[in-house]
Amino acid sequence: MIENLEKLLDTPRDGPLLRFSLGHEYMKANDAGKAVVYFRAAVGLDPAYSAAWKQLGHALLANKEPKEAVVAWQQGVQVAEKRGDKQAAKEMTVFLKRTLKQLDPGEPASAEN
């Protein structure tokens, strides 16, 4: 699947959805590093793509970059709220709070950090 999707890069079918799909496939293949690259590309092409922000956070966390995951989810929450995507905002807020708690277990979780 990855090979087929990569053939579409830099063609007229390239775009945020293709990059998101590649990120998703790399996550399924347990390659969080490559997934991060493609999810970053997806949000670079469409900064309002809340699902890509959510998955970028997951990929960063899987890639042992929890602080970067926090930043991605913070941005994702802002994007989702601006678009009225309440469910995505709620989910990312939960992931954000959990990750913040893991980063500093002695402090109460706060999504505003």
Secondary structure as UniProt FT lines:
FT   HELIX           2..6
FT   TURN            7..10
FT   TURN            12..13
FT   HELIX           16..28
FT   TURN            29..30
FT   HELIX           32..45
FT   TURN            47..48
FT   HELIX           50..62
FT   TURN            63..64
FT   HELIX           66..83
FT   HELIX           86..103
FT   TURN            105..106
FT   TURN            111..112
//
